[in-house]
Amino acid sequence: VRIPSDLVTPCLLVDRDVLEANIAEMAAFAVASGMALRPHAKTHKCLPIAAAQLDAGAAGLTVATVAEAEVFAEVCSDLFIAYPVWADAARGRRLRELAERVRLRVGVDSAEAADALARHAGPLEVLVEIDSGHRRTGVVPERAGEIALAAARAGLTVRGVFTFPGHAYGPDAARPAAAGEAAALAVAADGLAACGLEAGVRSGGSTPSAACTDASVVTELRPGVYVFSDAQQVTLGACPPERVALVAAATVVSARRDAVVLDAGSKVLGADRPGWAPGFGHVLGRPGLVVSALSEHHATVPWPDGPVPAVGDVLALVPNHVCATVNLADELNVIRGGKLTERWTVSARGANT
Amino acid sequence: VRIPSDLVTPCLLVDRDVLEANIAEMAAFAVASGMALRPHAKTHKCLPIAAAQLDAGAAGLTVATVAEAEVFAEVCSDLFIAYPVWADAARGRRLRELAERVRLRVGVDSAEAADALARHAGPLEVLVEIDSGHRRTGVVPERAGEIALAAARAGLTVRGVFTFPGHAYGPDAARPAAAGEAAALAVAADGLAACGLEAGVRSGGSTPSAACTDASVVTELRPGVYVFSDAQQVTLGACPPERVALVAAATVVSARRDAVVLDAGSKVLGADRPGWAPGFGHVLGRPGLVVSALSEHHATVPWPDGPVPAVGDVLALVPNHVCATVNLADELNVIRGGKLTERWTVSARGANT
């Protein structure tokens, strides 16, 4: 990414060539593996990127919230809210309206939530969420049949099961997480079958584990981060450094002998930092130069070897977790051949409800 | 904070009575100590709160960016950008326009930045930033005179020195940080005097260290978080739990025997977590019930004793670092006596440039 000199820092840049290569590569992988691709739109929150994913063959989109579904219904007619949605009267009304506009599926992991969905949103299509080892939401695979049956009895249409193998985020964790994902989805599907319900959809996938997915079990992949990649993916080896498509352009505002401070802080990069990450992000193309300290408007980068950049220099920082980064921005500056060609609105920024 | 049942979660609530008490208390402390109060508006980013701080006697406001100054110039005629601002032609023009509207002061910590400010923004008033131990931006106190002289020679008007005692954020760190702050500002002021420049303003202060500030050296306090407080302040003992004025209302979306998962994740709470924090936030009034794991739309709260809340229950979560939380929201829901009375726009959300 070359940084156009007419940009005001801090701001986010997207290298469009790299973005398109990332979209094409995951699409080709899904086709070759025989799985449907349903990218998670929470990463980019942008309509033009959603449209590009659909053009490249995505079967539909994944979203995290009803509000995100409302945004992406503008460009996509097949949406899955991969979340155990709780419906009160107001949210139920929104779900009902969405289901009239697009093919809609939502997640469920309790009989209580199934009852609330049926009562307030009507006869939705649902997938039962399974915990395949990430220990967040979802029931243990052995309980999938019980939840599916409760959902069916409440009046919902059960289409299958899903899981998020989030425990793939860790050193050498992708392969075991993908194995756990397949095992859990298989047990869950058997559980549905035992109740006379078919798990036609067995949905999984994350960016770091996608390549290891067991396509003999998993029918649908839901990676999100792959469109941009980020410092976490580079650290995990899930993405080569040259496939990073989004950076924060940041100006050096203070310099000392062996470190610089830049103007892209946590209100630009986001503050996500898992224990295994070497910092809060790194300098593009220099994974060894990490953001060692981060405050709201300051990113400190130790610069051990050679002369430090000068005050006023502009650098490209790779954020740790790009989903958080994008959600802090109103727009993405799209770069092709070193030139700003477009600005994309982050339409679903803050769409949390 | 009682949570009105007509709110859609996740969302942010402000208890107006507690907010007003916090504003009044810090104003009274500043008067009693003989220091000017210049609250940092990056915390709340809201015009009505800024106006309340000014009504309570604040001498002006602190902001972090030129964009924040542009927002708060609507309600405040005396602004300090407590940041080593780098001015190119575009930012210089904005600073010049601001300086015509309000009394404006800007931070500087290098001769290069001073030259750029003078060239692009004209004869601004500046304060030299000093590192009093936080190791972020600012020069060592012994170099304050050198930077002040460079600024004056470039054509800027030097009004004094400032520091941020950010190393007050840690267990038992407030008192030594405040002592370091005073010592550094005193050395820096002497350095200016030795160059024939007067440090009429010696500005410092943070929420955790405010009460320990040495008013024989420090002339101006810049706390920000005190208006709302947050889980960090409660953990540090800088604020009693009942003085927390902002929470995220969150719905339980999934429950297991000994934990619940709520719908306010990192895209609502923010992901800040210093090493000494017990979690990513806690349940209001129950500092022992912490958010142990946080993803974008999930907050996991282990619930060791007694029955867990039910799916669909709404809880109030206290975020770790309220500045990050507010910057993720478009509006704050203002509550008085358990009822929603107003919505305040987060006018400076995302104002990072």
Interface residues (C-beta under 8 A of the other chain):
Chain A: V8 T9 P10 C11 K42 A64 T65 Y83 P84 V85 W86 D88 A90 R91 D109 S110 E112 A113 A116 R135 R136 T137 G138 G166 T251 V252 V253 S254 A255 V261 D263 A264 S266 K267 V268 G270 A271 D272 R273 A293 S295 E296 H297 H298 T300 A310 V311 G312 C323 A324 N327 L328 A329 D330 G350 N352 T353
Chain B: V8 T9 P10 C11 K42 A64 T65 Y83 P84 V85 W86 D88 A90 R91 D109 S110 E112 A113 A116 R135 R136 T137 G138 G166 T251 V252 V253 S254 A255 V261 D263 A264 S266 K267 V268 G270 A271 D272 R273 A293 S295 E296 H297 H298 T300 A310 V311 G312 C323 A324 N327 L328 A329 D330 G350 N352 T353
